[in-house]
Amino acid sequence: GILLFLIELVLVAFIKFYPVDEQRQNNLHAATATLIVIMLLSLLMVPLVIYYSRSLSKYKIQLHERRLGQAQQMLHDINQQIATGPSIAGENKSTRSVGNSLSDVHQSSLLPNV
């Protein structure tokens, strides 16, 4: 977005300063100077933008990996709690999962019968 804005500035400056008649020869120098300054700023801005986007991407990946690890740990803890809790008749504790616990909660006395 910033690069497109700088290109737009170059175009606006060239349209404003570009000589239409022979009396405005100095405007051509102003348009050329504007072009050179904006190009130098663009060359300075591109590496900065690349560095910023890489560091932002790296941070977001680390953040999501950490949150995914926390979610996996919570799921493991819930499965461990389910496995050590009271089992339904005929069901193996090691095969129970979070999905099976939803039916247990519905059958429990904590929820009103609908």
DSSP file (Angstrom, degrees, kcal/mol; ACC not computed):
  #  RESIDUE AA STRUCTURE BP1 BP2  ACC     N-H-->O    O-->H-N    N-H-->O    O-->H-N    TCO  KAPPA ALPHA  PHI   PSI    X-CA   Y-CA   Z-CA
    1    1 A G     >        0   0    0      0, 0.0     4,-1.8     0, 0.0     5,-0.1   0.000 360.0 360.0 360.0 -39.8    0.0    0.0    0.0
    2    2 A I  H  >  +     0   0    0      2,-0.2     4,-2.3     1,-0.2     5,-0.2   0.896 360.0  52.7 -68.1 -39.2    2.8    2.4    0.8
    3    3 A L  H  > S+     0   0    0      1,-0.2     4,-2.1     2,-0.2    -1,-0.2   0.907 108.8  49.4 -63.8 -41.4    4.6    1.7   -2.4
    4    4 A L  H  > S+     0   0    0      1,-0.2     4,-2.2     2,-0.2    -1,-0.2   0.878 109.2  53.2 -64.5 -37.0    1.4    2.4   -4.4
    5    5 A F  H  X S+     0   0    0     -4,-1.8     4,-2.2     2,-0.2    -2,-0.2   0.908 108.3  49.7 -63.4 -41.8    1.0    5.7   -2.5
    6    6 A L  H  X S+     0   0    0     -4,-2.3     4,-2.0     2,-0.2    -2,-0.2   0.887 109.8  51.0 -64.9 -37.7    4.6    6.7   -3.4
    7    7 A I  H  X S+     0   0    0     -4,-2.1     4,-2.2     1,-0.2    -1,-0.2   0.897 108.9  51.8 -64.9 -39.1    3.9    5.9   -7.0
    8    8 A E  H  X S+     0   0    0     -4,-2.2     4,-2.7     1,-0.2    -2,-0.2   0.898 106.9  53.1 -63.6 -40.0    0.8    8.1   -6.9
    9    9 A L  H  X S+     0   0    0     -4,-2.2     4,-2.7     2,-0.2    -1,-0.2   0.902 107.8  51.1 -61.4 -40.3    2.8   10.9   -5.4
   10   10 A V  H  X S+     0   0    0     -4,-2.0     4,-2.6     2,-0.2    -2,-0.2   0.935 111.6  47.3 -61.6 -45.8    5.3   10.7   -8.3
   11   11 A L  H  X S+     0   0    0     -4,-2.2     4,-2.4     2,-0.2    -2,-0.2   0.915 113.3  47.6 -63.5 -43.0    2.4   10.8  -10.8
   12   12 A V  H  X S+     0   0    0     -4,-2.7     4,-2.4     2,-0.2    -1,-0.2   0.917 113.1  48.7 -64.2 -43.2    0.8   13.8   -9.1
   13   13 A A  H  X S+     0   0    0     -4,-2.7     4,-2.8    -5,-0.2     5,-0.3   0.908 112.0  48.7 -64.2 -40.9    4.1   15.6   -8.9
   14   14 A F  H  X S+     0   0    0     -4,-2.6     4,-2.0    -5,-0.2    -1,-0.2   0.905 112.3  48.1 -66.1 -40.3    4.8   15.0  -12.5
   15   15 A I  H  < S+     0   0    0     -4,-2.4    -2,-0.2    -5,-0.2    -1,-0.2   0.897 116.2  44.5 -66.1 -38.8    1.4   16.1  -13.6
   16   16 A K  H  < S+     0   0    0     -4,-2.4    -2,-0.2    -5,-0.2    -1,-0.2   0.910 124.9  30.4 -71.9 -41.9    1.7   19.3  -11.5
   17   17 A F  H  < S+     0   0    0     -4,-2.8    14,-0.3    -5,-0.2    13,-0.2   0.579  85.8 115.0 -98.2 -10.0    5.2   20.2  -12.4
   18   18 A Y  S  < S-     0   0    0     -4,-2.0     2,-0.2    -5,-0.3    10,-0.1  -0.415  73.0-113.3 -66.6 130.8    5.5   18.9  -16.0
   19   19 A P        -     0   0    0      0, 0.0    -1,-0.1     0, 0.0     3,-0.1  -0.414  30.9-177.4 -70.6 134.6    5.9   21.9  -18.4
   20   20 A V  S    S+     0   0    0     -2,-0.2     2,-0.2     1,-0.1    -2,-0.0   0.766  72.7  21.6 -96.9 -34.8    3.1   22.5  -20.8
   21   21 A D  S >  S-     0   0    0      1,-0.0     3,-1.0     3,-0.0    -1,-0.1  -0.724  90.3 -97.6-125.6 178.4    4.7   25.4  -22.6
   22   22 A E  G >  S+     0   0    0      1,-0.2     3,-0.6    -2,-0.2    -1,-0.0   0.680 111.9  69.5 -73.0 -18.3    8.2   26.6  -23.1
   23   23 A Q  G 3  S+     0   0    0      1,-0.2     3,-0.3     2,-0.1    -1,-0.2   0.690  91.8  60.6 -75.0 -16.9    8.0   29.2  -20.3
   24   24 A R  G X>  +     0   0    0     -3,-1.0     3,-0.7     1,-0.2     4,-0.6  -0.291  58.2 133.6-106.3  48.1    8.0   26.6  -17.6
   25   25 A Q  H X>  +     0   0    0     -3,-0.6     4,-0.8     1,-0.2     3,-0.8   0.820  69.1  61.2 -66.7 -30.7   11.3   24.9  -18.2
   26   26 A N  H 3> S+     0   0    0     -3,-0.3     4,-1.8     1,-0.2    -1,-0.2   0.773  92.8  66.2 -67.5 -24.7   12.1   25.0  -14.5
   27   27 A N  H <> S+     0   0    0     -3,-0.7     4,-2.6     1,-0.2    -1,-0.2   0.831  93.6  58.7 -66.7 -30.1    9.1   22.9  -13.8
   28   28 A L  H <X S+     0   0    0     -3,-0.8     4,-2.3    -4,-0.6    -1,-0.2   0.894 105.6  49.3 -64.3 -38.4   10.7   20.0  -15.7
   29   29 A H  H  X S+     0   0    0     -4,-0.8     4,-2.6     2,-0.2    -2,-0.2   0.888 110.7  50.3 -66.0 -39.0   13.6   20.1  -13.2
   30   30 A A  H  X S+     0   0    0     -4,-1.8     4,-2.3     2,-0.2    -2,-0.2   0.906 111.3  48.3 -65.9 -40.7   11.1   20.1  -10.3
   31   31 A A  H  X S+     0   0    0     -4,-2.6     4,-2.2   -14,-0.3    -2,-0.2   0.904 113.2  47.6 -66.2 -41.0    9.3   17.1  -11.7
   32   32 A T  H  X S+     0   0    0     -4,-2.3     4,-2.4     2,-0.2    -2,-0.2   0.907 111.7  50.1 -66.3 -41.7   12.6   15.3  -12.2
   33   33 A A  H  X S+     0   0    0     -4,-2.6     4,-2.5     2,-0.2    -2,-0.2   0.904 110.3  50.5 -63.2 -41.0   13.8   16.1   -8.7
   34   34 A T  H  X S+     0   0    0     -4,-2.3     4,-2.5     1,-0.2     5,-0.2   0.916 109.9  50.6 -62.0 -42.6   10.5   14.9   -7.3
   35   35 A L  H  X S+     0   0    0     -4,-2.2     4,-2.2     1,-0.2    -2,-0.2   0.916 111.2  48.0 -61.2 -43.7   10.9   11.7   -9.2
   36   36 A I  H  X S+     0   0    0     -4,-2.4     4,-2.2     2,-0.2    -2,-0.2   0.920 112.7  48.1 -65.0 -44.2   14.5   11.1   -7.9
   37   37 A V  H  X S+     0   0    0     -4,-2.5     4,-2.3     1,-0.2    -2,-0.2   0.922 113.4  46.9 -64.1 -44.1   13.5   11.8   -4.3
   38   38 A I  H  X S+     0   0    0     -4,-2.5     4,-2.4     1,-0.2    -1,-0.2   0.887 110.9  52.2 -66.8 -37.7   10.5    9.5   -4.4
   39   39 A M  H  X S+     0   0    0     -4,-2.2     4,-2.4    -5,-0.2    -1,-0.2   0.908 109.8  48.9 -64.5 -40.7   12.6    6.8   -6.0
   40   40 A L  H  X S+     0   0    0     -4,-2.2     4,-1.7     2,-0.2    -2,-0.2   0.908 111.5  49.3 -64.5 -41.1   15.2    7.0   -3.3
   41   41 A L  H  X S+     0   0    0     -4,-2.3     4,-2.4     1,-0.2    -2,-0.2   0.886 110.1  52.0 -64.2 -37.2   12.5    6.9   -0.7
   42   42 A S  H  X S+     0   0    0     -4,-2.4     4,-2.4     2,-0.2    -2,-0.2   0.917 108.0  50.5 -64.7 -42.7   11.1    3.8   -2.4
   43   43 A L  H  < S+     0   0    0     -4,-2.4    -1,-0.2     1,-0.2    -2,-0.2   0.828 114.7  44.8 -64.7 -31.2   14.5    2.1   -2.4
   44   44 A L  H  X S+     0   0    0     -4,-1.7     4,-0.9    -5,-0.2    -1,-0.2   0.839 114.1  49.9 -77.1 -34.7   14.8    2.8    1.3
   45   45 A M  H  X S+     0   0    0     -4,-2.4     4,-2.7     1,-0.2     5,-0.2   0.854  98.2  65.2 -75.9 -36.0   11.2    1.8    2.0
   46   46 A V  H  X S+     0   0    0     -4,-2.4     4,-2.4     1,-0.2     5,-0.2   0.923 104.0  43.8 -59.8 -49.8   11.2   -1.6    0.2
   47   47 A P  H  > S+     0   0    0      0, 0.0     4,-2.5     0, 0.0    -1,-0.2   0.888 114.3  52.2 -63.1 -34.8   13.8   -3.3    2.5
   48   48 A L  H  X S+     0   0    0     -4,-0.9     4,-2.5     2,-0.2    -2,-0.2   0.920 110.6  46.9 -64.7 -43.2   12.1   -1.9    5.6
   49   49 A V  H  X S+     0   0    0     -4,-2.7     4,-2.6     2,-0.2     5,-0.2   0.899 112.2  50.3 -65.7 -40.8    8.7   -3.2    4.5
   50   50 A I  H  X S+     0   0    0     -4,-2.4     4,-2.2    -5,-0.2    -2,-0.2   0.931 112.5  46.7 -63.6 -45.5   10.2   -6.6    3.7
   51   51 A Y  H  X S+     0   0    0     -4,-2.5     4,-2.4     1,-0.2     5,-0.2   0.920 113.7  48.9 -61.7 -44.0   11.8   -6.8    7.2
   52   52 A Y  H  X S+     0   0    0     -4,-2.5     4,-2.4     1,-0.2     5,-0.2   0.925 111.8  47.4 -63.7 -45.6    8.7   -5.6    8.9
   53   53 A S  H  X S+     0   0    0     -4,-2.6     4,-2.2     1,-0.2    -1,-0.2   0.877 112.7  49.7 -67.2 -36.0    6.4   -8.1    7.1
   54   54 A R  H  X S+     0   0    0     -4,-2.2     4,-2.5    -5,-0.2    -1,-0.2   0.929 112.9  45.7 -66.2 -44.4    8.8  -11.0    7.8
   55   55 A S  H  X S+     0   0    0     -4,-2.4     4,-2.1     1,-0.2    -2,-0.2   0.878 113.6  49.7 -68.5 -35.3    9.1  -10.2   11.5
   56   56 A L  H  X S+     0   0    0     -4,-2.4     4,-2.4    -5,-0.2    -1,-0.2   0.906 111.9  48.3 -67.5 -41.0    5.3   -9.8   11.8
   57   57 A S  H  X S+     0   0    0     -4,-2.2     4,-2.4    -5,-0.2    -2,-0.2   0.913 110.9  50.6 -64.4 -42.4    4.8  -13.1   10.1
   58   58 A K  H  X S+     0   0    0     -4,-2.5     4,-2.2     1,-0.2    -2,-0.2   0.910 111.1  48.8 -62.1 -42.1    7.3  -14.8   12.4
   59   59 A Y  H  X S+     0   0    0     -4,-2.1     4,-2.5     1,-0.2    -2,-0.2   0.924 111.3  49.1 -63.6 -44.6    5.6  -13.4   15.5
   60   60 A K  H  X S+     0   0    0     -4,-2.4     4,-2.5     1,-0.2    -2,-0.2   0.885 110.6  50.6 -65.1 -38.0    2.1  -14.4   14.3
   61   61 A I  H  X S+     0   0    0     -4,-2.4     4,-2.4     2,-0.2    -1,-0.2   0.932 111.9  47.2 -64.4 -44.8    3.3  -18.0   13.6
   62   62 A Q  H  X S+     0   0    0     -4,-2.2     4,-2.2     2,-0.2    -2,-0.2   0.895 112.1  51.1 -62.6 -40.0    4.9  -18.3   17.0
   63   63 A L  H  X S+     0   0    0     -4,-2.5     4,-2.3     1,-0.2    -2,-0.2   0.926 112.5  44.8 -63.7 -45.5    1.8  -16.9   18.7
   64   64 A H  H  X S+     0   0    0     -4,-2.5     4,-2.5     2,-0.2    -2,-0.2   0.865 111.8  52.6 -69.7 -34.7   -0.5  -19.4   16.9
   65   65 A E  H  X S+     0   0    0     -4,-2.4     4,-2.3     2,-0.2    -1,-0.2   0.908 110.7  48.2 -64.2 -40.6    1.9  -22.3   17.6
   66   66 A R  H  X S+     0   0    0     -4,-2.2     4,-2.1     2,-0.2    -2,-0.2   0.920 113.2  46.7 -66.3 -43.0    1.9  -21.4   21.3
   67   67 A R  H  X S+     0   0    0     -4,-2.3     4,-2.3     2,-0.2    -2,-0.2   0.883 111.6  51.4 -66.9 -37.4   -1.9  -21.1   21.4
   68   68 A L  H  X S+     0   0    0     -4,-2.5     4,-2.5     2,-0.2    -1,-0.2   0.901 109.2  50.9 -65.0 -40.3   -2.3  -24.4   19.5
   69   69 A G  H  X S+     0   0    0     -4,-2.3     4,-2.2     2,-0.2    -2,-0.2   0.897 109.9  49.8 -62.4 -40.5    0.0  -26.0   22.0
   70   70 A Q  H  X S+     0   0    0     -4,-2.1     4,-2.4     2,-0.2    -2,-0.2   0.904 111.2  48.9 -64.7 -40.7   -2.1  -24.7   24.9
   71   71 A A  H  X S+     0   0    0     -4,-2.3     4,-2.4     2,-0.2    -2,-0.2   0.901 111.1  49.7 -65.9 -40.2   -5.2  -26.0   23.2
   72   72 A Q  H  X S+     0   0    0     -4,-2.5     4,-2.4     2,-0.2    -1,-0.2   0.891 110.9  50.0 -65.2 -38.4   -3.7  -29.4   22.7
   73   73 A Q  H  X S+     0   0    0     -4,-2.2     4,-2.6     2,-0.2    -2,-0.2   0.905 110.5  49.6 -65.7 -41.3   -2.6  -29.5   26.4
   74   74 A M  H  X S+     0   0    0     -4,-2.4     4,-2.5     2,-0.2    -2,-0.2   0.913 111.0  49.7 -63.5 -41.7   -6.1  -28.5   27.5
   75   75 A L  H  X S+     0   0    0     -4,-2.4     4,-2.5     2,-0.2    -2,-0.2   0.904 111.2  49.4 -62.8 -41.4   -7.5  -31.3   25.3
   76   76 A H  H  X S+     0   0    0     -4,-2.4     4,-2.2     2,-0.2    -2,-0.2   0.919 111.4  49.1 -62.8 -43.9   -5.0  -33.8   26.8
   77   77 A D  H  X S+     0   0    0     -4,-2.6     4,-2.3     2,-0.2    -2,-0.2   0.903 111.5  49.2 -63.2 -41.1   -5.9  -32.7   30.3
   78   78 A I  H  X S+     0   0    0     -4,-2.5     4,-2.5     1,-0.2    -2,-0.2   0.924 111.0  49.5 -64.9 -43.3   -9.7  -33.0   29.6
   79   79 A N  H  X S+     0   0    0     -4,-2.5     4,-2.4     1,-0.2    -1,-0.2   0.874 110.5  51.3 -63.5 -36.0   -9.2  -36.5   28.1
   80   80 A Q  H  X S+     0   0    0     -4,-2.2     4,-1.8     2,-0.2    -1,-0.2   0.905 110.3  48.7 -66.4 -41.0   -7.1  -37.5   31.2
   81   81 A Q  H  X S+     0   0    0     -4,-2.3     4,-1.0     1,-0.2    -2,-0.2   0.897 112.7  48.0 -64.9 -39.4   -9.9  -36.3   33.5
   82   82 A I  H  < S+     0   0    0     -4,-2.5     3,-0.4     1,-0.2    -2,-0.2   0.910 110.6  51.8 -66.5 -41.1  -12.5  -38.1   31.5
   83   83 A A  H  < S+     0   0    0     -4,-2.4    -1,-0.2     1,-0.2    -2,-0.2   0.836 113.4  43.3 -66.5 -32.5  -10.4  -41.3   31.5
   84   84 A T  H  < S+     0   0    0     -4,-1.8    -1,-0.2    -5,-0.1    -2,-0.2   0.593 101.3  87.3 -89.7 -10.4   -9.9  -41.2   35.3
   85   85 A G  S  < S-     0   0    0     -4,-1.0     2,-0.1    -3,-0.4    -3,-0.1  -0.108  98.2 -60.9 -78.9-178.9  -13.6  -40.4   36.0
   86   86 A P        -     0   0    0      0, 0.0     2,-0.2     0, 0.0    -1,-0.2  -0.396  58.3-140.0 -65.3 138.9  -16.5  -42.8   36.5
   87   87 A S        -     0   0    0     -3,-0.1     2,-0.2    -2,-0.1     3,-0.1  -0.649  13.0-110.7-101.8 157.9  -17.1  -44.8   33.4
   88   88 A I    >   -     0   0    0     -2,-0.2     3,-2.0     1,-0.1    -1,-0.0  -0.598  54.1 -82.9 -80.8 147.5  -20.3  -45.9   31.8
   89   89 A A  T 3  S+     0   0    0      1,-0.3    -1,-0.1    -2,-0.2     3,-0.1  -0.249 114.0  10.1 -57.4 130.0  -21.0  -49.7   32.0
   90   90 A G  T 3  S+     0   0    0      1,-0.2     2,-0.4    -3,-0.1    -1,-0.3   0.509  99.6 119.8  82.7   5.2  -19.3  -51.7   29.4
   91   91 A E    <   -     0   0    0     -3,-2.0     2,-0.4     3,-0.0    -1,-0.2  -0.874  62.5-127.2-108.9 136.9  -17.1  -48.8   28.1
   92   92 A N    >   -     0   0    0     -2,-0.4     3,-0.9     1,-0.1     4,-0.4  -0.642  12.5-141.6 -79.4 131.6  -13.3  -48.8   28.2
   93   93 A K  G >  S+     0   0    0     -2,-0.4     3,-1.0     1,-0.2    -1,-0.1   0.848  98.0  57.5 -62.6 -35.4  -11.8  -45.8   29.9
   94   94 A S  G 3  S+     0   0    0      1,-0.2    -1,-0.2   -11,-0.0   -11,-0.1   0.702 103.6  53.1 -73.4 -17.8   -8.9  -45.5   27.5
   95   95 A T  G <  S+     0   0    0     -3,-0.9    -1,-0.2   -12,-0.1    -2,-0.2   0.493  83.8 107.0 -95.6  -2.9  -11.2  -45.2   24.4
   96   96 A R    <   +     0   0    0     -3,-1.0     2,-0.2    -4,-0.4   -13,-0.1  -0.440  46.2 176.8 -74.0 149.6  -13.3  -42.3   25.8
   97   97 A S     >  -     0   0    0     -2,-0.1     4,-1.2   -15,-0.1     3,-0.3  -0.780  47.6 -84.8-139.9-176.2  -12.8  -38.9   24.3
   98   98 A V  H  > S+     0   0    0     -2,-0.2     4,-0.9     1,-0.2     3,-0.2   0.870 123.7  58.8 -64.3 -37.1  -14.2  -35.4   24.6
   99   99 A G  H >> S+     0   0    0      1,-0.2     4,-0.7     2,-0.2     3,-0.5   0.874 105.3  49.6 -60.7 -38.0  -17.0  -36.2   22.1
  100  100 A N  H 3> S+     0   0    0     -3,-0.3     4,-1.3     1,-0.2     3,-0.4   0.791 102.0  63.2 -70.6 -27.6  -18.2  -39.0   24.4
  101  101 A S  H 3X S+     0   0    0     -4,-1.2     4,-2.2    -3,-0.2    -1,-0.2   0.765  91.6  65.3 -70.9 -23.3  -18.2  -36.7   27.4
  102  102 A L  H <X S+     0   0    0     -4,-0.9     4,-1.9    -3,-0.5    -1,-0.2   0.901 102.2  47.3 -65.6 -39.3  -20.8  -34.4   25.8
  103  103 A S  H  X S+     0   0    0     -4,-0.7     4,-1.8    -3,-0.4    -1,-0.2   0.862 110.0  54.5 -68.6 -33.2  -23.4  -37.2   26.0
  104  104 A D  H  X S+     0   0    0     -4,-1.3     4,-1.0     2,-0.2    -2,-0.2   0.904 108.0  49.1 -63.4 -41.6  -22.3  -37.8   29.6
  105  105 A V  H  < S+     0   0    0     -4,-2.2     6,-0.4     1,-0.2     3,-0.4   0.893 109.8  51.5 -66.4 -39.3  -23.0  -34.2   30.4
  106  106 A H  H  < S+     0   0    0     -4,-1.9    -1,-0.2     1,-0.2    -2,-0.2   0.864 112.5  46.0 -65.2 -35.2  -26.4  -34.3   28.8
  107  107 A Q  H  < S+     0   0    0     -4,-1.8    -1,-0.2    -5,-0.1    -2,-0.2   0.638  96.3  96.6 -82.1 -14.6  -27.3  -37.4   30.8
  108  108 A S  S >< S-     0   0    0     -4,-1.0     3,-0.7    -3,-0.4    -3,-0.0  -0.210  85.5-115.2 -74.7 168.3  -26.1  -35.9   34.1
  109  109 A S  T 3  S+     0   0    0      1,-0.2    -1,-0.1     3,-0.0     4,-0.1   0.467 101.5  82.8 -82.5  -1.3  -28.3  -34.2   36.6
  110  110 A L  T 3  S+     0   0    0     -5,-0.2    -1,-0.2     2,-0.1    -4,-0.1   0.830  86.6  59.6 -72.0 -30.8  -26.5  -30.9   36.1
  111  111 A L  S <  S-     0   0    0     -3,-0.7     2,-0.1    -6,-0.4     3,-0.0  -0.795  91.0-117.4-100.1 140.4  -28.6  -30.1   33.0
  112  112 A P        -     0   0    0      0, 0.0     2,-0.3     0, 0.0    -2,-0.1  -0.443  35.1-104.7 -72.0 148.3  -32.4  -29.8   33.2
  113  113 A N              0   0    0      1,-0.1    -6,-0.0    -2,-0.1    -4,-0.0  -0.558 360.0 360.0 -74.3 133.8  -34.3  -32.3   31.1
  114  114 A V              0   0    0     -2,-0.3    -1,-0.1    -3,-0.0     0, 0.0   0.393 360.0 360.0-109.3 360.0  -35.8  -30.7   28.0
